[in-house]
Amino acid sequence: MREELIERLFELQDIKYRDFHSGLCPGIANIIGVRIPMQRKLAQEIARGDFRKFLAEAQNEYYEETMIEGFVIAKAKLDLAERLELLRRFVPKIDNWAVCDSVCASFKFREEDLPKVWDFILQYQSSTAEFELRLMLIMMLDYFLREEYVEQILLIVNGIEDEQYYGKMARAWLIAELFVKAREQTLKLLKHNNLAPWVQNKAIQKIRESYRVTPDDKQLLLNYKK
């Protein structure tokens, strides 16, 4: 099953896309060059078949192979407990922002499942692994920008001390989105100035780049740059 997938991936290879995408994922040398829509299509085919056999055989020799494994976990017919367990096993394979963010965005959780998903992602709150921490932050961004979670997210973001690049970028992005969703609480965080300087300044930059923020707020935020 795995061999058939790899063969199909190479049949779909686009060298120009591979070279372009490799530039977006520095240090990742195992990219075949298959566009995301085709990867999703292959994952859907697998999810409709013997996906457990695929997951049992899955490796991460190739970037696309890892991505498709994540898509299958997101799309296969599973109960929440099994899905989260498979995701837990998958997370250590993530070694770049593209797999992290694309897989995170692929789930369709039911409203009643969100508290358990929240508890699941909090296991990575103190992780020193760059992409475990980013996964938690991107999952917050994708599924938990809602009133009942805002204060908890702000407390967590404020308490993270990790200085790895992709974790810092995720924190800045999350803060920028929180400003749009919950201006007063997020502004309070920025006023307190407890964030690492790079994260504070990058968050302010991202907020000021948004079309959803007023010119007055963009000017105001300059007062809180470090």
N, C-alpha and C positions, 0 to 999 in steps of 0.2 A: 504493500500500500504506500509506504513512504517512497520507495523507488519510483513508483508511478507518478507521485506528486512532483518529485524533483525533475523527472523527465518533462512533465508538462510545464513546469516553471521555466526550464531552459528553452522550451519551444516558444514561450511567450516573452522571452528576453528582449529588451529594448536597450541597446548599448548606450545610446545617447541619454536615455532616462537614467540608466545606472550611473553614468558619470555625473549627471546633474544631481541626482539624489545623494550620491556619495559625498558631494560637497556640502550637503546639508547635515550629514551625520559624520563629523570628523572622527577618525579612528576606527570606523566600521569598514572592514575590508571584505566582508562576505556577502555583499549585495549582488544578486543576480541581475536585477533590473526589470522587475515586473511591477506594473502600475497597481496602485491600491485597489481600484475597482475590480480588476481581474483577480487579485488576491481574495477579495471579499466573495467573489463569485465561486472561486474554488472552495473557500471555507464553507459556504452555504451547501455546496454539493456534498462535502464531507459530513457536515452536520446532519444532513438528511439520511446518511447511510450509517455504516458501522464506525461512528466517531470515537467510540471508546477504544477500538483497535488502533485507530490513528493516533489517539493521544498516548496510548501505551508505547507506540513505536517512535513517537515524535522526538526529534533531536533539535539542536540549534546550530547545525553546521552552516546553514544559510540564513541570512536576515529574513527573507520571505517565509522560510519554514517556521521561524519563531513567531512571526506576525500572524501567520495562518493558524497556528496553534492557539494563540490568544483569541482570534476571531471565532474559532470553533467553540472554545470555552464560553464565549459570550453568547453564541447563537444556538447551540445545541439544546434540545429539550431536556432540561435537567431541573430538579428541585433546587431550591436556593442553597441548601447545605452542601450538596455535591458540587454545585457551581463554585461556591466559595472555597471549598477544599481544593478543587482543581486549580483555581486561581492562585491559592496559596502556594501550591507546588510550582506554578508557572513563574511567579514573581522573580525568583532568583535568576531566571534566564534573561530577564530584561537588562540590556546593556546600552540602550540608547533612548533618547527622548521620543523618537518617532514611534517605536513599538509601544512604549509606555502610553503615550497620549492617544494613539489610534485605538489600542485595545480598550483603554479606559472608556473611551467615548462610544464603544460598541454595545454596551449592556443596555437592557431595557428592564429595569427593576420595577416591580409593583410598589405602589405606595406603602403597603403594609410591610414590605421587605426592607425598607430603608433603615429602620433602627438596627437591624442585624448587619446590614452592609456598613453602617457607621461604626459599629463595634468592631467589625472585621478590619477596616482600614486603620483604626486607632492602634492596632498592634505594631504599626510602622512608625508611630509618633517619635520614638526615641532611637530609631534605626540610624546607624552610621553608613548604611549602604545608600549611595546617591539615588538610585532609581527606586528603591523601596520607599524612601521619603517622598520622592516626586510622585509616585503612584498615589500615595495618600492625598497629597495636595491636589492632584489633577482629578481624583475622584470627588474630592470636596467641590472643586470647581464645576464639575459636570453634573453632580446630583444633589448637592447640599447647599446651594445658594438660596436658602429660604429662611424666613424669619426665625424659626425655632432653632436653627443651627448657627446663626451669625455670631453670637457672643462666644460660643464654644470655639468656632474657627478662629476668631480673632485672638483668643487666649492662646490657642495652640500655635498659631503663626508667630505671635509675640514671644513665645517661649523657645522656639527653635534656634539653636546656635550653629547649626551645620553651615559650613562655608563652601561646600562643593557647588560648582557652577549651576548644574541643572536643577538642583534643589533651590538655590537662591532665585533663579529665574521663575520657577513655579510659584514661589512665595510672592514675588513681585506681581506676577500676573494675577494671582488669586486676590491680592489686596486691591489691585486695580478694578477687578470685577466686583469685589465687595463694596467699593466706593460707590459704584453705580447702583447697586442693590440696596445698600444700607449706608447712606452717606454719613449720618451723624456718628454712628458707632465707629466707622472706619476713620473718619476725620479725627476722632478722639485718639485713636491709636497713633496716627501720624503726629498729632500734637505732642503726645507724650515722648516721642523721639527715642523709644527704647529699642527700636529695630537696628540691626547692623546698618552702618551707613550705606553700603552698596545696595542693600535690599530697599531701604527707605527711599533712596534717590531713584532707583530703577522703578519702584512702584509709582512714585510721583511722575516720573517721565511717562509711564504707560497711561496713567490717568489723564495726563495733559494731552496725550495723543488721541484720546477718545472723542468721538463726535457726540457722545451721550453726556458729556460734562460741560457745564456752562463756562463761558469765558471768565466770569468772576471767580468761579471755583479754581479754574486753572491758574489764575493770578494768585489767589489765596495760597495755593499749595506751594508756591515758590518760597514762602516763609518757613516751610518745614524741611527744606533741603538741608542735608548735612554737608 
